[in-house]
């Protein structure tokens, strides 16, 4: 459906994280190795990144394939950041909403991406519509299911939820309303990363004290990569990664960092 990646660590050129690895997100746009649904991610892409001087991230998004954008090649070569979130898109309905439907979605200091689909969208999401204030429904950044998931997550962030809480509760409620949904979500505030594995692949690679990468699939064959179990919420920083189960809200307590 899509591939996405988040990086937090020492500042690196965007290209070193997104383009240079042998199975980079750039390459995954046409040759993913572990994508279970779809084969080519050519319906848009986006990159969001942070700078030390500004807590609000910058974004670069386009409606076409990442490999066809020559401006991105220059951008990736010279822009450096210690926190990055990027995605390449395989749209359920190609062309809908153009680059407005391409992740990362953003508000304030947060960046968000959804890899998956709400099964039976939009009818299946009707029970959750009433959980959002009308002004937030009218402010959806696109008309696709990912934008609706983002609205649910953003609503909880504005209420003061932590990153993992803001992802976990919408995933549980969406899965209850539309059980066949795939809900791999990725969120960052510029300092930490949260992600869910629900119906599709998710991996992480961490070098404590230096960097952590969370991605739909490994971008190289380094043995440091670890697969995240399905129905799990992950939180990550430079220091390492925490995993907790998603099925039982009472059980979602932090575990020891994974090394």
N, C-alpha and C positions, 0 to 999 in steps of 0.2 A: 504493500500500500504506500509506504514511504520509508525513508531511512533518515535517522537523525542522530545528532551527536552533541554532547556538551563537554567542555574542557574547563578545568580550573587549575591554576598552577602558576609557574613562572611565565612571565610574558614571552610570547613567541609570535612570529609572523603567522597570520592566518593560514598561509599556504603550507606551513610546516605541519599544521594540525589537519587541514582539510584536503590538501592536494598531494603532498609529497609521499605519504605512506603508500606502499604497494597496493593496498586495497582500501584506499581512502574513500571518504564520503563522495568526493568528486567522481571516482571510478564506480562507486556504488550506484550512481545515477543511471548507468547503463549495464553494469555487470555486478549486481549484488550477489553475494555467495550464500546468504542465509535467509533471504526474503521468501516468506511462505505464500504471500499473496501479491501477484503482479511480478513483472520482470524488468520493466524499464521505468525510471523515475524522471520523466521528462516534462512534467506539467507544472513546472515552477520550482524555485528554490529560494532560500533566504539564509542570511547570516546576520547574527546580532553579536555585538561585542562591547566591552566596557573599557574605559580609560581611567587612570587614577584621578584625573581632575574632575570627573563628572560621574555621578552615580546613575544617571539616566543613560541606558545603552543606545548606541547607534545601530541602525539596521540597513541592510542592502537586500532588496527582494526583487525578483523578476518572475514573469509568467512563463518564460520559456526554459529550456534545459540549461543547466549550469555550464555544460561544455561549449555552448554556443555563445556565451557571454564573454567577449574579449576584455571588457572593462573589469570583470571580476578577477581575471588573471593578474592585472596590474594591482588591484586592490589587495589581493591575497599576498602579493609579494612584499608590499611595503607597510601594511597596517599590522601593528603588534598589539597583543592583548593578553591579559592573564585569565580572562574568563570569556568563553565563546559558546554560543549555541547556534547550531546550523541544521538545516534540513533540506532534503530533496524530495519532491512530491510526485506521487502517482495518484492523480485525482480520480475519485469515483465518477465524477462528471467533468470531463476535460473542458477547460476553458472557462468554467464558472467562476465569476468574480475576479479573474485574472490574478494579479500579484497580491490583491487584498486577501486572497485565500491561502497564500503561501506563508508557512511558518518561517521565522518565529513571529507569533503574535506578541504584542507588547502593551504594557501600561506602567507608567512610572518606572521603577527600577526593575520590574519583572519581565522576563522573556519566557515564552511557552511554545511547546510543540506537541502535536498529537500524531502518533503513528498508529493507524487503525481505522475503524469505522464504527458508527452507531448502527447496529443492525435494525433495518426497518425505518431508518430516518426518512422523514421527520416525525411520522406518526408515533413511533415508539417513544420518542422523547417528550410527548405531551404531558405525562404526569410530573415532569420536572420543571415545566415552563412556569408553573405557579410559584416555584421557589425563588424566582428572580423578580425583583422590582421591575415594573414596566419600563422605566427609563433605561435599565440595563439591557432589556430585550431589544429596545429600539436602538441601542448603541452597538449591536453586534457588528464586529469588524468585517464579517462576510456572511453569506447565507448558507454556508456549509456546516456539517456536523462538528468539525474541529473548532470553528468559531463559537459554537454553542457550548462545547466542552470548556473552552477557555472562559466563557462568561460564568459558568458554574464555579470554576476554580478561582477566578478573579473575585467573585462575590465573597468567597470564604477568606481570601487573602485580605480583603478590605475589612473584614470582621476581626482580623487579628490572628487567624490560624497560622501555624507554622507551615513551611513549604510542604512537608510530608502530609500533614493533616489536610491541607487545601487540595491535595491530589487524591488522597485516600477515600474521603467520604464521597465525592462525586463519582469515582470509579465504582464503589460499591452500589450506589444508587442507580447508576446507569446500567450496571450489569444485572441488577434486579429487574429493571424496566425492560431491558433488551438483552437477554442472556447470551445471544450469539455475538455480542459486540467484542471488538478488539480495542483495548484501551491502554496502550503504552504511551504514557504521558511523560513529558520532560519539562522541567521548570528550574529557573535560576533567578537569584536576586543579585548576582554579581559576585557573591562570596561563597555561596553553597549551591549544591545541585540536589534536586529531588527528582525521582523517576518512579514509574510503575511498570511492572511487567505483568500484562494481562492479555494473553492471547497471541503474543508475538515475541520475537527474540529480543533479549536485552543482555548486554555484557558490560563489564567494567574492567579498568586497568588502573592500578594505583601504585605510586611510588611515594609512600608517606613522607611528608615534608617537602615534596617537590611538585607533584601533579597527580590529578585523577582525571580519567576520561570515562564517560558513560556513553554507550553507543548501541545502536540497533544491532551491530555486528562488529567484530574486531577489524581494525584497519591494517593489521599485519599479523604475523604468526608468532608474536612474542608470547612465551608461556605465562606471562603475568596476567593475561586476560582470563577472567572468570565469568561464567554464565550465571545470570540471575535467575533463580527459580520462578516459575510462573506464579502469579498471584502474590507478588511481593512488592513492597515499597522500599525504595533505596534512598538514603541520604548520603551525600558525599561532600568532601572538602579536600584541601591539600593533605590533611592529616590522615585521611582514609575513608572507609565506606562502612555504613551501617545498613543492615537488612532487617526487615520485619515483615511478618505475614499480613496479607490484606484481607483474608476471608473473615477473620474474627476480629472486630475492632478492639475488643478487650485484650487481645493477645499482641497487639501492635506496640510492643515496648522495645526500647533500644537493646541491641545485643552488643557484644564486644566488637570492636573494629575488625574488619576482615583485612588481612595483610597479604 
